[in-house]
């Protein structure tokens, strides 16, 4: 009996994009390739490979610099601004946050911090969607966000707010 494979978060997107890139490569016009793949864990593990016609390596280095700048831009888009409110205001970073039952731990911790620091009830929760307002919700993340995360705030008597500035 074989063991069931539990796929990492994001694996379906990785496989889909690699299959698209392979289809493009099979058309015959690409001569050099660089691939980097990361796996969750402590420490994060990775695989890096680059191969093909070596005279294109200099060009690939430039492409990778552009890719690095693009990744840094995406990170900046989902990096929360500094909080400026007391403990009864919290902000959840939807693009970077876990959209799973782990949200309940974050929420309960925020509620306990509000009580410990004598913040006013109810806890006010802002769901932040990045500087570009893109929550980056694939089908599975959308199900958890709308079916579990957003409704969960009512479990502890919290309310959703549109105002920015809460702790995270």
C-alpha positions, 0 to 999 in steps of 0.5 A: 500500500503506497503512502498518500502524498501531501502536496505543499501549498502552492505546489499545484501552481508550480507544476502548472507553470513548469508544464507551460514552460516545458511546452514552450521549450519543446517548440525549440526556440529557447537555448538557456534555462535557469530554475530555482525551486523552494520547499517549506521547512526549517531551514528552507530547502531549494534546488537551483539548476541552470543549463543550455547554451553557455554563451547566453549566461550573461543575458540570463544573469540580467534576466535573473536580476530583473526577476529578483527586482520583480520578486522584491516589488511583490514583497513590498506590495504585501508588506504591512505599514507600521501599526499606529493603533492600540491593541484593540485594532489588528490587521491581518495580511491576507496576501502573505498570511496563512489562510487556514485554521491557523488564523484562529490561533492568530485571532485568539492571540490578538483577542488575548492581547487586547484584554491583557493591554486593556484595549476597548472591546470589541477587537477590530480586525482589518483584512489587508490586501496589499498596497495593490489591493490584490489578496492573491486568492487562488481557489483554495485560499478563497474558500478558506478566506470566505468560508473560515477566516472572515466568519471566524472573527465573530467567534470571539466577538470581534468585528471587521473594519475597513480602517487601517493601522492595527497591529499584526 
